[in-house]
Amino acid sequence: MPPGGTLLQVMMNSMNVPSKRSTLEKKLDKLILALFATLFTMCVIGAIGSGVFINEKYFYLGLRGRVEDQFNPKNRLVVTILTMFTLITLYSTIIPISLYVSIEMIKFIQCAQFINNDLNMYHAESNTPALARTSNLNEELGQVEYIFSDKTGTLTRNLMEFFKCSIGGEIYGTGITEIEKGGAERAGVRIDDDEDKRSATAVHEKGFNFDDTRIMRGAWRNEPNPEACMEFFRCLAICHTVLPEGEETPEKITYQAASPDEAALVAAAKNFGFFFYRQVLP
């Protein structure tokens, strides 16, 4: 009979979820334990000192006639124990119990006022502000030194735009790409971004940021290689897995794609006059 219950492989391989506690909380726990140890040491020393130094000879304390009193010099053990509890009560203020409450209040204010209202973390395209779901690990953000990622989309905006293209060996598209900017910076060459010099035919929408008067607005028909341009644009419009949604008009249609690369290529084909608006299956 096959094993079941806790003997299953899934159950055997499962692990308890560890408690996520920040470095600050761990250090604070150690500090509190150290303060408790200090408090206990101070109380023990004070209690032992009280039992040792109390004596009938201290007439100015008026202890001779108080046999049943807790400060009876003849019963030093009782004096030591009672003094121990007295000192614990007196010295208990060195334990910062309110520190935990203060830290939680600060974390809450940091999440509600600073993180959630940080404009640098606001995503304008989706109208999504930052949202702090927990305040347990706020201070860990400032201690991050290295970020390991398996793909570039995790670290960047993962924004793909049709910016330049090469048709039949001819490069179309003005402007400077990010790769060209990075290469110039590594080479120590200063280049000027000509965003302000773009022509009136420049189109900038999601996935498409292209400017070249030679092929925009149907001008590609006047190029030396119009057949190659047509085949290029046709390939962009049909060789993909993009699904069109919404109204079948260039202004209101939206494309759903598993890859932002394909969405950018289909948007480029639309702006070049090869509008993909419907998928007809055989």
C-alpha positions as CSV (number, residue, x, y, z in Angstrom):
1,M,0.0,0.0,0.0
2,P,1.5,3.3,-1.0
3,P,2.4,5.8,1.8
4,G,0.1,8.7,2.5
5,G,-0.3,11.7,4.7
6,T,2.9,13.1,6.1
7,L,4.9,10.3,4.3
8,L,4.2,11.7,0.8
9,Q,7.1,13.1,-1.1
10,V,5.4,16.5,-1.3
11,M,5.0,16.6,2.4
12,M,8.5,15.3,3.1
13,N,10.0,18.0,0.8
14,S,7.9,20.8,2.2
15,M,9.6,23.2,4.6
16,N,8.3,25.5,7.2
17,V,8.0,29.1,6.1
18,P,10.8,31.0,7.9
19,S,9.8,34.1,9.9
20,K,10.9,37.2,8.0
21,R,12.5,39.6,10.4
22,S,14.7,42.5,9.5
23,T,18.2,43.1,10.6
24,L,17.1,46.0,12.8
25,E,14.6,43.8,14.7
26,K,17.3,41.1,15.3
27,K,19.8,43.6,16.6
28,L,17.0,45.2,18.8
29,D,16.3,41.8,20.3
30,K,20.0,41.3,21.2
31,L,20.0,44.8,22.7
32,I,17.0,44.1,24.8
33,L,18.5,40.8,26.1
34,A,21.7,42.7,26.9
35,L,19.7,45.3,28.9
36,F,17.9,42.5,30.7
37,A,21.2,41.0,31.7
38,T,22.5,44.4,32.8
39,L,19.3,45.0,34.9
40,F,19.6,41.6,36.5
41,T,23.2,42.1,37.4
42,M,22.6,45.5,38.9
43,C,19.7,44.2,41.0
44,V,21.7,41.2,42.2
45,I,24.7,43.4,43.2
46,G,22.3,45.9,44.9
47,A,20.4,43.1,46.8
48,I,23.6,41.4,48.0
49,G,25.1,44.7,49.1
50,S,21.9,45.5,51.0
51,G,22.1,42.2,52.8
52,V,25.8,42.7,53.6
53,F,25.8,46.2,54.8
54,I,22.6,46.3,56.8
55,N,23.4,46.0,60.5
56,E,22.0,46.7,64.0
57,K,24.7,49.2,64.6
58,Y,23.1,51.6,62.1
59,F,21.1,53.3,64.8
60,Y,20.1,56.2,62.7
61,L,18.0,53.9,60.5
62,G,15.8,53.0,63.5
63,L,15.9,49.3,62.8
64,R,16.4,47.9,66.4
65,G,12.8,47.8,67.5
66,R,11.3,46.5,64.2
67,V,11.8,42.7,64.5
68,E,9.0,41.8,62.0
69,D,10.1,44.5,59.5
70,Q,11.5,43.5,56.1
71,F,14.7,45.4,57.0
72,N,15.3,43.3,60.2
73,P,19.2,43.1,60.4
74,K,18.9,39.6,61.9
75,N,17.2,38.1,58.8
76,R,19.5,39.2,56.0
77,L,18.2,36.6,53.5
78,V,14.7,38.1,53.5
79,V,16.2,41.6,53.2
80,T,18.2,40.5,50.2
81,I,15.2,38.9,48.4
82,L,12.9,41.8,49.1
83,T,15.5,44.3,48.0
84,M,16.0,42.3,44.8
85,F,12.4,42.8,43.8
86,T,12.5,46.4,44.9
87,L,15.5,47.2,42.7
88,I,13.9,45.4,39.7
89,T,10.9,47.7,40.1
90,L,13.1,50.8,40.4
91,Y,15.5,50.0,37.6
92,S,12.9,48.6,35.1
93,T,12.9,51.9,33.3
94,I,16.2,51.0,31.5
95,I,14.2,48.5,29.4
96,P,12.9,50.4,26.4
97,I,9.6,48.7,26.0
98,S,8.1,51.7,24.1
99,L,10.9,51.4,21.6
100,Y,9.1,48.6,19.7
101,V,5.9,50.8,19.5
102,S,7.9,53.8,18.3
103,I,9.6,51.8,15.6
104,E,6.3,50.3,14.3
105,M,4.8,53.8,14.2
106,I,7.8,55.1,12.2
107,K,7.5,52.2,9.8
108,F,3.8,52.8,9.3
109,I,4.4,56.5,8.6
110,Q,7.2,55.7,6.2
111,C,4.9,53.3,4.2
112,A,1.8,55.5,4.3
113,Q,3.5,58.9,3.6
114,F,6.8,58.3,1.9
115,I,6.7,55.1,-0.1
116,N,3.1,55.2,-1.3
117,N,3.5,58.9,-2.3
118,D,6.9,58.6,-3.9
119,L,6.6,60.0,-7.4
120,N,9.8,58.3,-8.5
121,M,8.0,54.9,-8.1
122,Y,4.9,56.0,-9.9
123,H,4.1,54.2,-13.2
124,A,2.4,56.7,-15.4
125,E,1.4,54.4,-18.2
126,S,-0.8,52.2,-16.0
127,N,-1.5,54.9,-13.4
128,T,-0.2,52.8,-10.7
129,P,1.5,54.3,-7.6
130,A,3.8,52.5,-5.2
131,L,2.0,50.3,-2.7
132,A,3.7,49.0,0.5
133,R,2.0,45.9,1.5
134,T,4.1,45.3,4.7
135,S,6.3,47.5,6.8
136,N,8.4,44.7,8.3
137,L,11.3,45.0,6.0
138,N,11.5,48.7,5.2
139,E,15.0,49.2,6.6
140,E,16.3,46.3,4.5
141,L,15.8,48.4,1.3
142,G,18.6,50.7,2.3
143,Q,21.0,47.8,2.9
144,V,20.8,46.2,-0.6
145,E,24.2,46.1,-2.3
146,Y,23.8,43.5,-5.0
147,I,20.9,42.5,-7.2
148,F,21.0,39.2,-9.1
149,S,18.6,38.8,-12.0
150,D,18.1,36.1,-14.7
151,K,16.9,38.5,-17.3
152,T,17.1,42.2,-18.2
153,G,13.4,42.7,-18.0
154,T,13.5,42.3,-14.3
155,L,15.8,45.3,-13.8
156,T,14.6,47.6,-16.6
157,R,11.2,48.9,-17.7
158,N,11.0,46.1,-20.2
159,L,9.9,48.7,-22.8
160,M,10.4,47.7,-26.4
161,E,10.1,50.4,-29.1
162,F,10.5,50.3,-32.8
163,F,13.3,52.9,-33.3
164,K,15.4,51.9,-36.3
165,C,15.3,49.2,-39.0
166,S,17.5,48.0,-41.9
167,I,15.8,47.1,-45.2
168,G,18.0,45.7,-48.0
169,G,21.1,47.0,-46.3
170,E,19.7,50.6,-45.9
171,I,19.3,51.8,-42.4
172,Y,16.1,53.8,-41.7
173,G,15.3,55.8,-38.6
174,T,16.9,58.9,-37.0
175,G,18.0,59.4,-33.4
176,I,20.5,57.6,-31.2
177,T,19.7,54.2,-29.7
178,E,20.6,53.2,-26.1
179,I,23.2,50.9,-27.4
180,E,24.9,53.7,-29.3
181,K,24.7,55.9,-26.2
182,G,26.3,53.2,-24.1
183,G,29.1,52.6,-26.6
184,A,29.8,56.4,-26.8
185,E,30.0,56.7,-23.0
186,R,32.4,53.8,-22.8
187,A,34.5,55.3,-25.5
188,G,34.5,58.7,-23.8
189,V,32.7,60.3,-26.8
190,R,30.0,62.9,-26.2
191,I,27.0,62.8,-28.4
192,D,24.0,65.0,-28.6
193,D,20.5,63.5,-28.5
194,D,18.5,65.0,-31.3
195,E,15.1,64.5,-29.9
196,D,14.2,68.1,-30.5
197,K,15.3,67.9,-34.1
198,R,12.8,65.2,-35.1
199,S,10.5,66.0,-38.1
200,A,6.8,66.6,-38.1
201,T,6.2,63.1,-39.3
202,A,7.6,61.5,-36.2
203,V,5.2,59.2,-34.4
204,H,5.5,58.2,-30.8
205,E,3.1,55.7,-29.4
206,K,3.4,52.6,-27.2
207,G,5.9,50.3,-28.9
208,F,6.7,52.7,-31.8
209,N,9.1,55.6,-31.6
210,F,10.2,56.1,-35.2
211,D,11.1,59.1,-37.4
212,D,12.3,59.0,-41.0
213,T,10.7,61.0,-43.7
214,R,11.9,58.6,-46.4
215,I,9.5,55.8,-45.5
216,M,6.9,57.5,-43.3
217,R,3.4,58.4,-44.6
218,G,3.8,56.0,-47.5
219,A,7.0,57.6,-48.7
220,W,8.6,54.2,-48.9
221,R,7.0,53.7,-52.3
222,N,9.5,56.3,-53.7
223,E,12.5,54.5,-52.3
224,P,14.9,52.6,-54.7
225,N,13.7,49.3,-53.1
226,P,9.9,49.6,-52.6
227,E,9.4,45.8,-53.1
228,A,11.8,45.1,-50.2
229,C,10.1,47.7,-48.0
230,M,6.7,46.2,-48.7
231,E,7.9,42.6,-47.9
232,F,9.5,43.9,-44.7
233,F,6.4,45.6,-43.5
234,R,4.2,42.7,-44.6
235,C,6.4,40.3,-42.6
236,L,6.0,42.6,-39.5
237,A,2.2,42.5,-39.9
238,I,1.6,38.8,-40.3
239,C,4.6,36.9,-38.7
240,H,3.7,37.0,-35.0
241,T,1.3,35.6,-32.4
242,V,-0.2,38.9,-31.4
243,L,-4.0,39.1,-30.7
244,P,-5.9,42.2,-31.6
245,E,-8.6,43.5,-29.2
246,G,-11.1,46.4,-29.3
247,E,-12.4,48.3,-32.2
248,E,-10.9,47.6,-35.6
249,T,-9.5,51.1,-36.1
250,P,-5.9,52.1,-36.0
251,E,-6.6,54.7,-33.3
252,K,-8.5,52.4,-30.8
253,I,-7.2,48.9,-31.4
254,T,-5.0,47.3,-28.8
255,Y,-2.6,44.4,-29.2
256,Q,-2.1,41.6,-26.6
257,A,1.2,39.9,-27.0
258,A,3.2,37.4,-24.9
259,S,6.4,39.3,-25.9
260,P,6.7,43.1,-26.0
261,D,9.0,42.7,-29.0
262,E,6.1,41.3,-31.2
263,A,3.8,44.1,-30.0
264,A,6.3,46.7,-31.0
265,L,6.8,45.1,-34.5
266,V,3.0,44.9,-35.1
267,A,2.6,48.6,-34.0
268,A,5.4,49.5,-36.5
269,A,3.6,47.7,-39.3
270,K,0.4,49.6,-38.5
271,N,2.1,52.9,-38.7
272,F,3.7,52.0,-42.0
273,G,0.3,51.3,-43.5
274,F,0.1,47.5,-42.9
275,F,-2.7,47.4,-40.4
276,F,-3.3,44.1,-38.6
277,Y,-6.8,44.2,-37.1
278,R,-8.2,40.7,-37.3
279,Q,-7.0,37.1,-37.1
280,V,-8.8,34.6,-39.4
281,L,-8.2,31.0,-38.7
282,P,-8.5,28.4,-41.4
